[in-house]
Amino acid sequence: MCRNIHTLHNFEPAATDDEVEAAALQYVRKISGSTKPSQANAEAFDRAVAEIAHITRHLLEDLVTTAPPKDREVEAQKAKERSARRLATA
């Protein structure tokens, strides 16, 4: 998975629309190989982001779990620690 796309499921509070849009944008950028599409591709790019964000919202609403909700700050700290370990071994 792309390191810039973060898990959005099972957080309290739930993922915001901005977080869902950002994940969809990162996904489309990764798949298309382009961070900024040409004018000829902008409509298709924007439509893909909107559709993926829409489907992502449905997915997040439909997923069920018995695990307790995760804390964003704790998960962010874990990610920083993983990154530090990765960079230390590189």
SULBEL-V958121 format. One line per field, one symbol per residue. phi: phi as a letter, one per 20 degrees, with the letter a starting at -180 (. if undefined). Layout:
phi->???
This chain:
phi->.ffeedfdemdcffgegffffffffffffffemcebffgfdfffffffffffffffffgffefcbdffgeefffffffffffffffffee
